[in-house]
Amino acid sequence: MATVDTTAVAEKFRPDRGTLLWGALIVNTEVILLLAYAALGSADLLSARGLRLWVYPFVWINASIWAVARTDIAPSSTRQKRLAAALAVGYFGVLAYTGGLVGPGHGSLGLDVALTSLPPGWAPAVTYNGMGVSLVLIPYKLIGYATLAYLVYATVLDAAGSAVTGVLGLLSCVSCSWPVLASIATGVVGSGSGIAAAVSAGSYGISTVVFVATVALLVWRPFARE
């Protein structure tokens, strides 16, 4: 029976001094942005729900930055890289669709960019409808889904070259389905519904917990090459 090397796990997640300094700089910048936005006239930050809604995007963004910085791509053949890239792109597409970033177009052609009407992390947001497709592009979700796709790419390459068979290794990526299921279960952002609906609807707490847990598992990748 395989055992977990707790020392290796702790080393994987323990931040070094440089990481802590950069983390403090990023968090301070985000706090300044939120305070500046609140000072422009929005009182929503004073409510518990408003505070959570404002903070969730930065949890996604910060977790994404940390994950990419902590992830190394294993040396692999060109064929393995192409396969991993195809799976990662397909995974991003599924996330984008179930998460409401992309959907079928309806109604008249339209393009809108929200710069100041939404809190940082939600803005600048872009909505587009036309040519059979609708887009609701929210920065923190784009960053988060792109990060998950990148981590899946790294996970596939690790699984392909691990002492464990590739199939068994990829089974540990069952958590990759969590963000998809969470998006469906919480009804996050109906395609073409507009930015206002994106901010006001859905349970973002559940989605955020699922996202952070998935990122942590994909960064850990317990079936590393031997």
Disulfide bonds with the S-S distance in Angstrom:
Cys173-Cys176 1.98
